[in-house]
Amino acid sequence: MKLGVRWTLHGDGRTPAPGAVVRPDERLSWPRTAGLGAQHVVAMFGASFVAPVLMGLDPNLAIMMSGVATVIFLLATRGQVPSYLGCSLSFVGVAATVRASGGDSATVTGAVFVVAVVLFLAGLAVRRFGARIIHAAMPPVVTGAVVMLIGFNLAPVSAKTYWPQDQWTALLVMVVTALAVVCLRGFWSRIAIFLGLLFGYGISWVLDRVFGKIHSPAGGAESVDHWRLDLSLVGKADWIGLPDFHAPSFEWSAILVALPVVIALIAENAGHVKAVGEMTGNSLDGKLGTAIAADGAASMLSTAVGGPPNTTYSENIGVMAATRVYSTAAYWAAAGFALLFGLCPKFGAVVAAIPGGVLGGITVILYGMIGLLGAQIWINAGVDLRNPLNLVPAAAGIIIGVGGVSLKFTDSFELSGIALGTLVVIVGYHVLRAFAPPHLKGDGPLLDAGTSTYDEGDGAGYGAADGAGDGGKER
């Protein structure tokens, strides 16, 4: 069985020739490959390490399981889809909602485990029936609205939990991170979040030395005197040790809150597979179902031991675009580094010590970017919001999801926020479509039009036909 773990040496093993690329089944010399692997770990550091901290999960376990997840993904796709799987930010709002209702880490991971199972089954369905099965249930107007409400639902977490802990540090970190994202080029722009974190650590340390302790909320509702940067636990942490494992627990209320995120993960995977295919020059649309299923399987394993869910990372896709090295050997090296970091509790303690004000500045950008990905889906797919069939369910669902509207059925069961908003968007769209006049039902583009297309001539629903699904129109 070909597992994609053999690579031929590209050229002299040093750098790609002008205009050439290092293909997934090629590699540079092993020292350079190891260096590229370390670069991939740094690229995903900002978001992938912030996410478990925001979810209240062990960052050491998160980085270890991201390495395991990447290995699973590379084996499942037979080394044809070079991608790194890091902790998904899409579940941060889920974790906040579950914990606000009294749930603990086991409840969070239990809910996400169920989402991973659904994602795995969705991948198998795409492999069997083709990508159009996704489009039938979740057209772009639905997908964009759900992604948008998931991101914007996080706004109160940033505004009420992190920003008030140190507003001036948060403002400085936000400005520096924004400048890094916009003004830097190439690899440096891909690690803008990481650079923002480094700046935040440094400025917090300086402010502690200059002004002393700050009087503000520190993980609780009451204001107290505390250091901005508290590294006391770093000194106590061991250099080598296993992370904390725990089993998931399952509660219907938490599961219903988490399930809508599967829509965002499917859209994410579709876009990433298409982007990697375009960069490598190979159509990978036929691997979409496998990629989705592999993502689900990896997240199932991670959450089963108490870790966070995982997803493909655009930061690493950006690194490949900048270096023109698409070798999966580099991702195997990255997975190895991640496993080593996961076995260093002291490293996890440094991550866990990120000051609240720093998270405030980072999250106002991250959360907003997640929400606006929904708008990008609409734009890429050409969704017409002048059409009331698109406008009404999306508008109602977003307001319900962002505003935290609730619908109480019994004393022990209610739907609210993300879960209720998603239900309104999906059910509302399909119900309205059933009653809408014909002129409002024009066939729209596929789920991820603008990032991925599918060939109708292929019996499996895969291929590389430009503009398939919207009359062959070029994009």
Secondary structure, DSSP 4 states (H G I P E B T S, - for coil): ---S---EEPTTSSSPPTT--B-TTEE--HHHHHHHHHHHHHHHHHHHHHHHHHHT--HHHHHHHHHHHHHHHHHHTTT-S---EEE-GGGHHHHHHHHHTT--HHHHHHHHHHHHHHHHHHHHHHHHH-THHHHHHS-HHHHHHHHHHHHHTTHHIIIIIIGGG-HHHHHHHHHHHHHHHHH--HHHHHTHHHHHHHHHHHHHHHHHHHH--EEEESSSSSEEEE-SS--HHHHHS-SS-----------HHHHHHHTTHHHHHHHHHHHHHHHHHHHHTS--GGGHHHHHHHHHHHHHHHHHTT---EEE-HHHHHHHHHHTB--HHHHHHHHHHHHHHHT-HHHHHHHHT--HHHHHHHHHHHHHHHHHHHHHHHHHHT--TTSHHHHHHHHHHHHHHHHT-EEEEETTEEEEHHHHHHHHHHHHHHHHHHHS-GGG------TTTTT----TTSTTS----TTTTTTT---
